[in-house]
């Protein structure tokens, strides 16, 4: 199974939010991020900036 690391792009740089991510679901105004251990992270008003399938990295940014 492929697992990704999710980052948030900010004016100060890129911050790691979660490792081992296996699923991201768009629900209304939020993204729900789930990792391989069942941990859940909900983020509001964000969008995907980049998905890199070679390095398994996903970068988000505020809308």
N, C-alpha and C positions, 0 to 999 in steps of 0.2 A: 504494500500500500504506500502511495506517495503522501508525504507529509510536508507541509509548507510552514514557513515562518512569516508572520504578518508584522508589518512595520507601519508607523504613522509618520508621514512627511510633515515637518513643521518648518517654520522660519529659522529655527535653530539647528536643524539637521533632521536626521531620521532616527526615530525611537523604536526599539523592538517592543511589540505588544504581546505576542504569544508565539510559542513554538509548538510543533507537532499538530498543526491545524489540518483537519481532514475535511471540514465542511464550512462553507459560508453561505448564509441564506439572507436574502433581502426581504425584510418585512416592513412594509409601509415606509416610515422615515428612518429606519435603522437597519444595520447589518448585525446578524447574529453569527458569531464565530465560535466553532466547536473544535476542541482538540481531541486527540486520540484517547485521553483519559476521562473524557466526559465533561471537562471544564467548559464553561460558557462565558463569553464576553459579548455584551451588547453595546454597540456604538451608534449614536444618533448623529444625523446630518454629516455623514461621511460618504465618500465615493472612492471607487477604485482608481488609482493613478496608474499602476503598472502591475501586470502579472508576468513573472519571468518563469517559464516552465523548465528552463534549463537549470536554474539554481533553486527552484521551488520557493521563490520569494514573492510576496504580495505586498505592495505598497499602497496605503490608503492616504487620503488627504481630506481635510475639512471642506465642506461645500461652501 
